[in-house]
């Protein structure tokens, strides 16, 4: 990952959807398939299921992921 700090528009806390996490809108420059593979392997944070078709992540977990500066 390129930057160790998320963009200023990224929330400090709460839940965020995948579209807000992945580039170009979000701070994590990986594809959806890479994201889900790394979630499955445990490298990326586990999601929170809000319903059968709604998946979110804790903003704090994503900020921590960015600070760790994981090389993808």
C-alpha positions as CSV (number, residue, x, y, z in Angstrom):
1,X,0.0,0.0,0.0
2,X,1.3,3.4,-0.8
3,X,0.2,5.7,2.0
4,X,0.3,5.1,5.7
5,X,-2.6,7.6,6.4
6,X,-6.1,7.3,5.1
7,X,-7.6,10.3,3.2
8,X,-9.2,13.0,5.3
9,X,-12.7,12.0,4.1
10,X,-12.3,8.5,5.5
11,X,-14.3,8.2,8.7
12,X,-12.6,7.9,12.1
13,X,-15.1,5.4,13.4
14,X,-18.3,3.6,12.4
15,X,-19.0,1.2,9.6
16,X,-17.9,1.5,6.0
17,X,-18.9,-0.3,2.9
18,X,-16.4,-1.9,0.5
19,X,-16.8,0.8,-2.1
20,X,-15.5,3.4,0.4
21,X,-12.5,1.2,1.2
22,X,-11.2,0.2,-2.2
23,X,-9.6,2.6,-4.7
24,X,-10.3,4.8,-6.5
25,X,-12.7,6.2,-3.9
26,X,-11.1,4.6,-0.9
27,X,-7.6,4.3,0.5
28,X,-6.8,0.7,-0.2
29,X,-5.5,0.1,-3.8
30,X,-6.4,-3.5,-4.4
31,X,-9.1,-5.3,-6.5
32,X,-12.3,-6.7,-5.0
33,X,-11.0,-10.3,-5.6
34,X,-7.7,-9.5,-3.9
35,X,-9.6,-7.9,-1.0
36,X,-11.8,-10.9,-0.4
37,X,-8.9,-13.4,-0.7
38,X,-7.0,-11.4,1.9
39,X,-10.1,-11.3,4.2
40,X,-10.4,-15.0,3.8
41,X,-6.7,-15.6,4.6
42,X,-6.9,-13.3,7.7
43,X,-4.6,-10.6,6.3
44,X,-7.4,-8.1,6.1
45,X,-10.1,-7.4,8.7
46,X,-13.2,-9.5,9.0
47,X,-16.5,-8.0,7.9
48,X,-19.6,-7.2,9.9
49,X,-22.7,-8.6,8.3
50,X,-25.7,-6.3,8.7
51,X,-28.0,-8.4,6.5
52,X,-28.0,-11.0,3.8
53,X,-26.7,-8.5,1.2
54,X,-25.1,-5.8,3.4
55,X,-21.4,-6.2,4.5
56,X,-19.4,-3.5,6.3
57,X,-16.1,-3.1,8.1
58,X,-15.2,-1.2,11.2
59,X,-13.5,2.1,10.1
60,X,-11.0,1.7,12.9
61,X,-10.0,-1.7,11.6
62,X,-9.4,-0.3,8.1
63,X,-7.4,2.6,9.6
64,X,-5.2,0.1,11.5
65,X,-4.7,-1.9,8.3
66,X,-3.5,1.3,6.5
67,X,-1.2,2.2,9.4
68,X,0.4,-1.3,9.2
69,X,1.2,-0.4,5.6
70,X,0.7,-4.0,4.3
71,X,2.4,-4.6,1.1
72,X,0.0,-5.9,-1.5
